[in-house]
Amino acid sequence: MKQTTAVLLGRRPEGIKVAEALTLGTIDLPELTPGTVLVRNQYMSVDPSTRGRMDPGEKQYTTNFEIGGPLDGSAIGVVVESASDLLPVGATVRHRMGWREYAVVDDKAGTICDLQKAPAVSWLSSMGQTGFTAYAGLLPVGKLTPGESVFVTGAGGAVGSMAGQFARLLGASKVVGSAGGEEKCAWLKDECGFDEVIDYRTADVRAALGEAFPDGIDLFFDNVGGWQMVHALHNMTIGGRISMCGAVSNFGSQEQPSLSELIEVVLRRVTLRGFIVRDYEDLRPEFEARVSGWLASGELVDRATVFEGIENAGAGLEGLLNGANLGKALIRLSE
Ligand SMILES: NC(=O)c1ccc[n+]([C@@H]2O[C@H](COP(=O)([O-])OP(=O)(O)OC[C@H]3O[C@@H](n4cnc5c(N)ncnc54)[C@H](OP(=O)(O)O)[C@@H]3O)[C@@H](O)[C@H]2O)c1
């Protein structure tokens, strides 16, 4: 029987101190059966949802991790043994069996990634679920039209940096982001083409938004929730839209605003719409065509913070939650 090293949930963490709740262990790999392949994982994605799945609460759209069991999540790797007509040996495949060095993958759950269109890393970031989340949140959910103004929270992270850049490339009149720290803010403005960036750790966010959007925010793409969401609500145009992607501030220990703040939704006739990216799969081909074009033309900046080795998986997740990472967070598992 083959085995592999995997990241296991040692115990349920509290807050953002997640690394110490994870352990490395060895798990058995099932024998290949027809329609499955053995993949040597090269990179795995680090996502806020991984933290959410360590809690016991109901998630509606996914399953929680078991104590003592392996984590999973998006990964990309090379097929090294195949019992599949769809995924041959040597193919680069994206799948959901990350957080382990080797994985046995069902061929219907793996997608071949064309490395001519984008490098392997981009298939987990701009061309992967990260970019697709930004795309779905802006277009089918946010209904962005050219000439509108857009505000993005968590802009220095994976989804946020894509959402702001996509909004610009889709013709937004003004794109403003918020992020923590000078380095992230400078990167977003100087390299990613955001018109303005607010450092939410030092600025008066509500006042800064008022100055940045004298006519109000048409579309607010929210990754963070909490007080930043309230500050944005106070700066929405009448009839503006909020595309609610996530609420990463929920994992921290800061005080959260009261629900009574939502009265601004009424006063400003705002449409607030949550979404789960997997409901928009029919848009995947159009998304990949557009984003690969933007990558090829150099109009899109796709940057990742890469941690080396499975032993640094917990540090990668903790860096995502405490804001240390820039752009997409990835763990490199092999060459
Ligand atoms: N709806 C969907 O289908 C879907 C799919 C994928 C992801 N998501 C959501 O999208 C959001 C972004 O995910 P991601 O993968 O792009 O993660 P990420 O942005 O790469 O990482 C999270 C970022 O949030 C910021 N942050 C952390 N704690 C914060 C706090 N308390 N207040 C303000 N900002 C904070 C950090 O940046 P700073 O340095 O700026 O603090 C960090 O870079 C998450 O909420 C995630 O759950 C939703």
The ligand as an SDF file (V2000), in Angstrom:
LIG
                    3D

 48 52  0  0  0  0  0  0  0  0999 V2000
  -18.0710   33.4270   -2.1030 N   0  0  0  0  0  0  0  0  0  0  0  0
  -17.2290   32.5430   -2.6120 C   0  0  0  0  0  0  0  0  0  0  0  0
  -17.5780   31.6750   -3.3880 O   0  0  0  0  0  0  0  0  0  0  0  0
  -15.7770   32.6610   -2.2140 C   0  0  0  0  0  0  0  0  0  0  0  0
  -14.7880   31.8950   -2.8520 C   0  0  0  0  0  0  0  0  0  0  0  0
  -13.4550   32.0950   -2.4580 C   0  0  0  0  0  0  0  0  0  0  0  0
  -13.1380   33.0240   -1.4550 C   0  0  0  0  0  0  0  0  0  0  0  0
  -14.1530   33.7040   -0.8610 N   0  0  0  0  0  0  0  0  0  0  0  0
  -13.8970   34.7110    0.1710 C   0  0  0  0  0  0  0  0  0  0  0  0
  -13.1420   35.7330   -0.4070 O   0  0  0  0  0  0  0  0  0  0  0  0
  -12.4320   36.4340    0.6140 C   0  0  0  0  0  0  0  0  0  0  0  0
  -10.9910   36.6080    0.1850 C   0  0  0  0  0  0  0  0  0  0  0  0
  -10.3910   35.3230    0.0440 O   0  0  0  0  0  0  0  0  0  0  0  0
   -8.8950   35.2000   -0.4690 P   0  0  0  0  0  0  0  0  0  0  0  0
   -8.6530   33.8080   -0.8460 O   0  0  0  0  0  0  0  0  0  0  0  0
   -8.6420   36.2790   -1.4330 O   0  0  0  0  0  0  0  0  0  0  0  0
   -8.0810   35.4850    0.8540 O   0  0  0  0  0  0  0  0  0  0  0  0
   -6.9440   36.5910    0.9500 P   0  0  0  0  0  0  0  0  0  0  0  0
   -7.5930   37.8710    0.5740 O   0  0  0  0  0  0  0  0  0  0  0  0
   -5.7830   36.1540    0.1750 O   0  0  0  0  0  0  0  0  0  0  0  0
   -6.5980   36.6830    2.4400 O   0  0  0  0  0  0  0  0  0  0  0  0
   -7.4080   37.3520    3.3120 C   0  0  0  0  0  0  0  0  0  0  0  0
   -7.0380   38.8670    3.3810 C   0  0  0  0  0  0  0  0  0  0  0  0
   -7.9710   39.4760    4.2350 O   0  0  0  0  0  0  0  0  0  0  0  0
   -7.3370   40.4950    4.9260 C   0  0  0  0  0  0  0  0  0  0  0  0
   -7.8030   40.4270    6.2970 N   0  0  0  0  0  0  0  0  0  0  0  0
   -7.6020   39.4370    7.1840 C   0  0  0  0  0  0  0  0  0  0  0  0
   -8.2010   39.7360    8.3540 N   0  0  0  0  0  0  0  0  0  0  0  0
   -8.7820   40.9440    8.1810 C   0  0  0  0  0  0  0  0  0  0  0  0
   -9.5330   41.7810    9.0170 C   0  0  0  0  0  0  0  0  0  0  0  0
   -9.8280   41.4210   10.2500 N   0  0  0  0  0  0  0  0  0  0  0  0
   -9.9980   42.9500    8.5170 N   0  0  0  0  0  0  0  0  0  0  0  0
   -9.7060   43.3000    7.2560 C   0  0  0  0  0  0  0  0  0  0  0  0
   -8.9790   42.5500    6.4050 N   0  0  0  0  0  0  0  0  0  0  0  0
   -8.5180   41.3850    6.8760 C   0  0  0  0  0  0  0  0  0  0  0  0
   -5.8320   40.2490    4.8660 C   0  0  0  0  0  0  0  0  0  0  0  0
   -5.2390   41.3640    4.2610 O   0  0  0  0  0  0  0  0  0  0  0  0
   -4.8470   42.7010    5.0540 P   0  0  0  0  0  0  0  0  0  0  0  0
   -3.3690   42.7280    5.2040 O   0  0  0  0  0  0  0  0  0  0  0  0
   -5.3270   43.7520    4.1450 O   0  0  0  0  0  0  0  0  0  0  0  0
   -5.5300   42.6630    6.3750 O   0  0  0  0  0  0  0  0  0  0  0  0
   -5.6690   39.0750    3.9360 C   0  0  0  0  0  0  0  0  0  0  0  0
   -4.7950   39.3500    2.8460 O   0  0  0  0  0  0  0  0  0  0  0  0
  -12.6100   35.6180    1.8840 C   0  0  0  0  0  0  0  0  0  0  0  0
  -13.6080   36.2090    2.6640 O   0  0  0  0  0  0  0  0  0  0  0  0
  -13.0820   34.2670    1.3690 C   0  0  0  0  0  0  0  0  0  0  0  0
  -13.8250   33.5720    2.3090 O   0  0  0  0  0  0  0  0  0  0  0  0
  -15.4410   33.5500   -1.2210 C   0  0  0  0  0  0  0  0  0  0  0  0
  1  2  1  0
  2  3  2  0
  2  4  1  0
  4  5  1  0
  4 48  2  0
  5  6  2  0
  6  7  1  0
  7  8  2  0
  8  9  1  0
  8 48  1  0
  9 10  1  0
  9 46  1  0
 10 11  1  0
 11 12  1  0
 11 44  1  0
 12 13  1  0
 13 14  1  0
 14 15  2  0
 14 16  1  0
 14 17  1  0
 17 18  1  0
 18 19  2  0
 18 20  1  0
 18 21  1  0
 21 22  1  0
 22 23  1  0
 23 24  1  0
 23 42  1  0
 24 25  1  0
 25 26  1  0
 25 36  1  0
 26 27  1  0
 26 35  1  0
 27 28  2  0
 28 29  1  0
 29 30  1  0
 29 35  2  0
 30 31  1  0
 30 32  2  0
 32 33  1  0
 33 34  2  0
 34 35  1  0
 36 37  1  0
 36 42  1  0
 37 38  1  0
 38 39  2  0
 38 40  1  0
 38 41  1  0
 42 43  1  0
 44 45  1  0
 44 46  1  0
 46 47  1  0
M  CHG  2   8   1  16  -1
M  END
$$$$
